[in-house]
């Protein structure tokens, strides 16, 4: 299974879960967009020459977790979600 398929499955599950928790479909989609775009924007720096060359998606995720960067991404995304309210 490739990364795009995994992300699409996560998106569907995320939206369904939000709807099950009394959010509108529009709110769920907007929230997903903020979260995934925050993550992608952050990861864009890893596409620069010399930055984690030849790392797999799993290795990048492990790096983000061990360095504490994943926590920072989460904080930024949650702040962006809070600004929707």
C-alpha positions as CSV (number, residue, x, y, z in Angstrom):
1,X,0.0,0.0,0.0
2,X,1.4,3.4,-0.9
3,X,1.5,6.6,1.2
4,X,-1.3,8.2,-0.8
5,X,-3.7,5.3,-0.2
6,X,-2.8,5.3,3.5
7,X,-3.4,9.1,3.8
8,X,-6.8,8.7,1.9
9,X,-7.9,6.0,4.4
10,X,-6.9,8.2,7.3
11,X,-8.8,11.1,5.8
12,X,-12.0,9.0,5.4
13,X,-11.7,7.7,9.0
14,X,-11.0,11.1,10.4
15,X,-14.0,12.7,8.7
16,X,-16.3,9.8,9.7
17,X,-15.1,10.1,13.3
18,X,-15.7,13.8,13.4
19,X,-19.2,13.4,12.0
20,X,-19.9,10.7,14.5
21,X,-18.9,13.2,17.2
22,X,-21.5,15.8,16.1
23,X,-19.4,17.9,13.8
24,X,-20.7,18.8,10.4
25,X,-19.1,17.3,7.3
26,X,-17.7,20.7,6.4
27,X,-16.1,21.2,9.8
28,X,-14.6,17.7,9.5
29,X,-13.1,18.4,6.1
30,X,-11.8,21.8,7.2
31,X,-10.2,20.3,10.2
32,X,-8.6,17.5,8.2
33,X,-7.3,20.0,5.7
34,X,-5.6,22.0,8.4
35,X,-4.0,19.0,10.0
36,X,-2.7,17.4,6.8
37,X,-1.5,20.8,5.4
38,X,0.3,21.6,8.6
39,X,2.1,18.2,8.4
40,X,2.9,18.6,4.7
41,X,4.1,22.2,5.1
42,X,6.4,21.1,7.9
43,X,7.7,18.1,6.0
44,X,8.5,20.3,3.0
45,X,11.8,21.3,4.6
46,X,12.8,17.6,4.4
47,X,12.7,17.7,0.6
48,X,15.6,20.2,0.6
49,X,18.9,18.9,-0.7
50,X,20.8,17.0,2.0
51,X,17.9,16.8,4.5
52,X,17.2,13.2,5.4
53,X,18.2,12.0,2.0
54,X,16.9,8.6,1.0
55,X,14.9,8.2,4.2
56,X,11.6,6.2,4.0
57,X,8.4,7.7,5.2
58,X,8.7,5.5,8.3
59,X,12.2,6.7,9.1
60,X,11.1,10.3,8.8
61,X,8.2,9.7,11.1
62,X,10.5,8.0,13.6
63,X,12.9,10.9,13.3
64,X,10.1,13.4,14.0
65,X,8.9,11.4,17.0
66,X,12.4,11.0,18.5
67,X,13.4,14.6,18.0
68,X,10.2,16.0,19.4
69,X,9.3,17.7,16.1
70,X,6.1,15.7,15.8
71,X,4.9,17.2,19.0
72,X,5.6,20.7,17.6
73,X,3.6,19.9,14.4
74,X,0.7,18.8,16.6
75,X,0.8,22.0,18.6
76,X,0.8,24.2,15.5
77,X,-2.0,22.2,13.9
78,X,-4.1,22.4,17.1
79,X,-3.5,26.1,17.3
80,X,-4.7,26.5,13.7
81,X,-7.8,24.4,14.5
82,X,-8.5,26.6,17.5
83,X,-8.4,29.6,15.3
84,X,-11.4,28.3,13.4
85,X,-13.7,28.6,16.4
